[in-house]
Every structure is written in C-alpha cells, then in structure tokens.
C-alpha cells in the first residue's frame, strides 16, 4: 500500500497541541502536522493520529531516540515512528548559528 497519510510532530516550548496543528493535503496525500511542547504531548498527539489512520509518524529534530521510543510505546508500536537526525557537521553548525 502506498503512503497516503503521514504525520509530523514538531516540538518547541511555546507550542500548544490543541492550537498548533494543521494539514497539507492533495488528492492522494495527506500530511497532519502538530506542534507540541513536550514528549508527553507528542505521545497524546500520536495516539490521536492513529485514530485518523495515519500510516507513519516522524518527529522533528528536537526529539531524541529515547523520545521516539516513548512515542512508539504510547501507540503500542502500531505504526512506524521515525525522528529527524542531523549529521555531526550539521549539529556543530546548529550549535554555532543558534548560540
């Protein structure tokens, strides 16, 4: 089956899961985007995404491998959960530019 329903969760301290969410869609692709301020909120959002038949979830670079595992556990590993990772060079660049 082709990927048609995708979920993306972004994390930042000022985001509110009930306020910061949206969709990007076309005839054959639907992307649910949600903003959260914590891993606990990401777990709740992921559970909600399961009810909307999302086929996979990706987490922004603000989440760690441990955070991704918490989300997987929250949804009983029902669908794949991935997270964005930066190369060592890009992590150094981020530290320089965002310091």
Secondary structure as UniProt FT lines:
FT   STRAND          5..11
FT   TURN            13..14
FT   TURN            17..19
FT   STRAND          21..25
FT   STRAND          30..36
FT   HELIX           39..51
FT   TURN            52..53
FT   STRAND          56..59
FT   TURN            61..62
FT   HELIX           65..74
FT   TURN            75..77
FT   STRAND          80..83
FT   HELIX           88..97
//
